[in-house]
Amino acid sequence: MREELHSTGQLRSKRALCFALRACVLIAVMGLALVVIFHRKARSHGEQVRAEIEKRLEVLRGKGEPVTLGELAKRYPDPPPEKDAGRLLKATLEAMRASDPETNANFFLSDKRFRARTEPLPDNLLGAMRVWLELRQATLAAIPWDELQGSWIGTGFREGSDDINTIPSGISELAGVLCVGAVLETEAGSHSNAVYLVKQALEVGDPLKNSVPLHCFVRTATRYYVCQALERIINRTSLPETSLKELQLSLPSEDLAAVREFMINERCFGFFTAQSLQAQTLQRTSGTRSPATRLLKAYQARLWYHDEDLLDFLKWSDQVMAALNTPASNAIPLLKAMEHERNEPKRLRVSLFDAFRSRRVSLMRLHEPNVSEFLGALKGFSRTRAAIVAIALERWRLAHAGQLPASLFELVPDYLPAVPADPYDDQPLRYRKLPRGYVVYSIGPDFTDDGGKEQSAERKEGEPYDITFTVER
């Protein structure tokens, strides 16, 4: 009896083992089938994504827009050696940095004491400015002005590389030095020298013709220094008609076209970043024999980059370009909404499934420009346009015994071809008479007309303000 039970137990054990083995084989076969199906679907999806990427790139090329850095270099050709402003200014900028590492003039031109526009600057500030400028006299004397005429800064792209020229950032610093000199000349009562230095500051920034991203920011910084200096000069002295007209003709009036060029540049850099990340991911998975190690490295590579990242970037850049092709009053709200939506994935918690998500925190996304960077350029446009109008008003006052016009439209066509538009709502720039003087202003990024309220020196978060040019005399 015991032998029969033992035999029966062994039989049952064999059957259970056999069943377990069959189940394992079945599960393995099903798992393998699922892997094959998943792999085929992933490969098919990847082919669709790559085809969509190529389709979008061909559309861009069909419009004549660059896609790669090499194509961007053709759009913005580098100058010949004799017209290379970067080469011409390199020794000058190196000498300026060697004289004193604190080259940024923003400390002076943002000082609260500049807000008392019609009052002389205090002696301690004047003394500090003179010492600061004296350290740079040799540098200013070394600027090759004659050779700079007709020169420009190249992109610095060589054979599709991202070798960006670092000279442009020094140009805004140099413009700031010239503007500090202009303010000092004004305080000394020499308006002709002040006007000359402002024109030099504009001239030294003129070689930034290529609209690469860095150049766009440098131009904005240069215009900021110039407008700050001009506001001080016009408040402290009455310039003659000839000087005012020269200044008005020297100031550029940029528009959203420059911001669109900026986005075209960023799109090329995004594509270059994608190519670099793709090369790195391929390098990580190549030369691996072990299937398990290869699978692990492939997973890690997808955490770095996959083609959906580039497709997502191209879709986003197309949306930005579409917004920038509308009037600024429509473009800005669209860009802000897109920026808010774009930042939502950054709030997602990073997890092991990021490699399989189409919307995720990827290295590609971390290289994307912030839409607010585009919006910042509009402040520079607004400030420059307000300065142009203020100069035209000063010319009117000279011709009308110190009186001010009732409206800016009275300046057209003798002093302005047209009243410049406010980039924030496409309406004419605002103008309001003060008890003494006037203010020309843009409503600014909050889209609210605050009556020409100036931004405080503290620049408080959420503070309502307009972008102003104020003359109080």
Order of alpha helices (4+ residues) and beta strands (2+ residues): alpha-alpha-alpha-alpha-alpha-alpha-alpha-alpha-alpha-alpha-alpha-alpha-alpha-alpha-alpha-alpha-alpha-beta-beta-beta
